[in-house]
């Protein structure tokens, strides 16, 4: 037996189990080829989406104002819609919706009601089984945020200098920034993979479309909660119910895109069959 044959057999033994079965490569050790041409996708695709967004930014903000105006008319809330100039007027034609809607400080009964509900939720968190530990922690986080808000409004209600229109406008500004950052996040987490180009285009396109339609409806609903409730709920909405909602949905869309089949157009409605792995 030649030396080359002995080396071949020796290498084969490295991938053979004690029963003679083949040991498959663990998924954590798998690699895929990285073509230099892929740099065009990593840099070019997010740049393309940013340029398109810049081109249609006035139309995007106008769409947000139209959706907000439709929401006011559909709900009958006593609000006035005006516009807030973006970038201090450096770029003409960019106006964010400014929702002029009042929200008051919590009343006596609102304060005590939230305090009692917080105590009930805290007690409920100790009754939840250990198998549902995430729900237990989520309830406690809710109680910590809302209890801190109650303490603040009990001691310094007049010192709270945030208004509902400022909250609404700030959240839309955050989403506007996310619209530009999101394609670059996809470039670092999805475009680096061996995926068809139309999958990469579809992921960023679907994510952008979702944010464009969801943001004005989402934050108008939050404004309604503050108007009919009180400013007591603003810390809770800002921490758990604002930009975190968009980020979690971006993660969900990314997970969906990872399941798209390469042989089907964009993979809508299809999931990749799991392969047996160690």
C-alpha positions in Angstrom: 0.0 0.0 0.0 1.4 3.3 -1.0 1.9 6.2 1.4 -0.8 8.2 -0.4 -3.3 5.4 0.1 -2.4 5.1 3.8 -3.0 8.9 4.2 -6.3 8.6 2.5 -7.5 5.8 4.8 -6.2 7.7 7.8 -8.2 10.8 6.9 -11.3 8.6 6.3 -10.9 7.2 9.9 -11.2 10.8 11.2 -14.8 10.9 9.9 -15.8 7.4 10.9 -17.6 6.6 14.2 -16.9 3.6 16.5 -19.8 1.7 14.7 -18.4 2.4 11.3 -20.9 5.2 10.5 -19.9 8.4 8.8 -19.6 11.4 11.1 -21.2 14.4 9.4 -19.7 17.8 9.7 -21.3 19.9 12.5 -23.3 22.8 11.2 -21.2 25.2 13.4 -18.1 24.2 11.3 -19.6 24.6 7.9 -18.4 27.3 5.6 -19.4 28.6 2.2 -17.4 30.2 -0.5 -17.2 34.0 -0.5 -16.9 35.5 -4.0 -15.4 38.9 -4.4 -18.3 39.9 -6.6 -20.5 39.6 -3.5 -19.0 42.9 -2.3 -21.1 44.5 -4.9 -24.2 43.1 -3.2 -23.1 44.0 0.3 -22.3 47.6 -0.6 -24.4 48.2 -3.7 -27.8 47.0 -2.5 -28.1 49.0 0.7 -26.7 52.0 -1.2 -29.4 51.5 -3.8 -32.2 51.4 -1.2 -30.8 54.5 0.5 -30.7 56.5 -2.8 -34.3 55.4 -3.6 -35.4 56.4 -0.1 -33.7 59.8 -0.5 -35.3 60.3 -3.9 -38.8 59.6 -2.6 -38.4 61.0 0.9 -40.8 63.9 0.4 -43.4 61.4 -0.9 -42.8 59.1 2.0 -43.4 61.8 4.6 -46.5 63.0 2.6 -47.8 59.4 2.8 -47.3 59.4 6.6 -49.2 62.7 6.9 -52.1 61.2 4.8 -52.3 58.1 6.9 -52.2 60.1 10.1 -55.0 62.4 8.7 -57.0 59.4 7.7 -56.6 57.9 11.2 -57.8 61.2 12.8 -60.9 61.2 10.7 -61.6 57.4 11.2 -61.3 57.6 15.0 -62.9 61.1 15.5 -60.2 62.0 18.0 -60.0 65.8 18.7 -56.6 66.3 17.1 -55.1 68.8 14.7 -52.5 67.8 12.2 -49.7 70.1 11.2 -46.2 69.6 9.9 -42.7 69.7 11.4 -39.8 70.7 9.3 -37.0 68.1 9.1 -33.3 69.0 9.4 -34.2 72.6 10.4 -35.2 73.4 6.8 -31.8 72.5 5.3 -33.7 70.3 2.7 -36.9 71.9 1.5 -40.0 69.8 1.2 -39.4 67.5 4.1 -42.2 67.7 6.7 -42.9 65.2 9.4 -46.5 64.9 10.7 -47.0 66.9 13.9 -50.0 65.5 15.9 -51.5 68.2 18.1 -53.3 66.1 20.7 -53.4 66.7 24.4 -52.5 64.2 27.1 -52.9 65.0 30.8 -51.0 63.9 33.9 -52.6 60.9 35.7 -55.6 61.5 37.9 -56.0 60.3 41.5 -57.9 57.1 40.4 -55.6 56.4 37.5 -52.6 56.6 39.7 -54.1 54.2 42.3 -55.5 51.9 39.7 -52.1 51.5 38.0 -50.5 50.9 41.4 -53.0 48.1 42.3 -52.7 46.5 38.8 -48.9 46.5 39.2 -49.2 44.7 42.5 -51.5 42.1 41.0 -49.2 41.5 38.1 -46.2 41.2 40.4 -48.1 38.6 42.5 -49.1 36.8 39.3 -45.5 36.6 38.2 -44.7 34.4 41.3 -47.5 32.0 40.4 -46.3 31.4 36.9 -44.7 28.0 36.5 -40.9 27.9 35.9 -41.6 26.5 32.4 -43.0 29.9 31.5 -40.0 31.9 32.9 -39.9 34.4 30.0 -43.5 35.5 30.8 -42.6 35.9 34.5 -39.7 38.2 33.6 -41.8 40.1 31.1 -44.4 40.8 33.8 -41.8 41.9 36.3 -40.2 44.2 33.7 -43.7 45.7 33.0 -44.2 46.2 36.8 -40.8 47.8 37.3 -41.3 50.4 34.5 -44.9 51.2 35.4 -44.1 51.4 39.2 -41.2 53.8 38.5 -43.6 56.0 36.4 -46.1 56.0 39.3 -43.5 57.0 41.8 -42.3 59.8 39.5 -45.7 61.2 38.9 -46.5 61.0 42.7 -43.4 63.0 43.6 -42.7 65.3 40.6 -45.7 65.4 38.3 -44.9 69.0 37.1 -41.3 68.1 36.2 -42.3 65.7 33.4 -41.6 67.9 30.4 -42.4 65.5 27.6 -45.6 66.0 25.6 -47.7 63.7 23.4 -46.8 65.6 20.1 -43.1 65.4 20.9 -43.4 61.7 21.6 -45.2 61.1 18.4 -42.8 63.1 16.3 -39.7 61.7 18.0 -40.8 58.1 17.4 -41.4 58.8 13.7 -38.0 60.4 13.5 -36.5 57.2 15.0 -38.3 55.1 12.4 -37.0 57.4 9.6 -33.5 56.8 10.8 -34.2 53.1 10.9 -35.3 53.2 7.3 -31.8 54.2 6.2 -30.0 51.9 8.6 -32.0 48.7 8.0 -30.5 47.9 4.5 -27.0 48.1 6.0 -28.0 45.8 8.8 -29.2 43.3 6.1 -25.9 43.8 4.3 -23.9 42.6 7.3 -26.3 39.8 8.3 -28.0 38.5 5.1 -26.1 39.8 2.0 -22.9 38.2 3.1 -24.5 34.8 2.7 -24.8 32.7 -0.4 -28.4 33.8 -1.3 -30.0 34.7 -4.6 -29.9 38.4 -5.3 -33.7 38.6 -5.5 -34.0 37.2 -2.0 -31.8 40.1 -0.8 -33.8 42.6 -2.7 -37.0 41.1 -1.4 -36.0 41.2 2.2 -35.0 44.8 2.2 -38.0 45.7 0.1 -40.6 44.0 2.3 -39.0 45.4 5.4 -39.1 49.0 4.0 -42.7 48.5 2.9 -43.7 47.3 6.4 -42.0 50.2 8.1 -43.5 52.8 5.8 -47.1 51.6 6.4 -46.7 50.5 10.0 -45.0 53.5 11.6 -47.8 56.1 11.2 -50.5 53.6 12.3 -48.4 52.3 15.2 -47.6 55.7 16.7 -51.1 57.1 16.2 -52.4 54.1 18.2 -49.8 55.0 20.9 -51.0 58.6 20.8 -54.6 57.4 21.4 -53.4 55.4 24.4 -51.8 58.5 25.9 -54.7 60.8 25.1 -57.4 58.6 26.6 -55.1 57.3 29.4 -52.5 59.7 30.6 -48.8 60.6 30.4 -48.3 57.8 33.0 -48.0 55.3 30.2 -45.4 57.2 28.2 -42.3 55.5 29.8 -43.9 52.1 29.2 -44.8 52.8 25.6 -41.4 54.4 24.9 -39.4 51.5 26.3 -41.5 48.4 25.3 -43.9 49.7 22.7 -42.0 52.0 20.4 -38.9 51.2 18.4 -38.6 47.8 19.9 -41.7 46.7 18.0 -40.1 47.6 14.7 -36.8 46.0 15.6 -38.6 42.7 16.6 -40.5 42.7 13.3 -37.3 43.2 11.4 -35.9 40.2 13.1 -39.0 38.2 12.3 -38.8 39.2 8.6 -35.1 38.2 8.6 -35.9 34.8 10.0 -38.6 34.4 7.4 -36.2 35.3 4.6 -33.7 32.7 5.9 -36.3 30.0 5.2 -36.9 31.0 1.6 -36.2 28.2 -0.9 -33.8 29.1 -3.7 -35.7 27.3 -6.4 -39.0 29.2 -5.8 -39.7 32.8 -6.7 -38.8 34.7 -3.5 -39.8 31.6 -1.5 -43.2 33.1 -0.4 -45.2 30.6 1.5 -42.4 28.0 1.4 -40.1 26.9 4.1 -36.8 25.1 3.6 -36.9 21.4 4.5 -34.7 20.7 7.5 -31.7 18.6 6.8 -30.5 16.0 9.3 -27.7 17.7 11.3 -25.7 16.8 14.3 
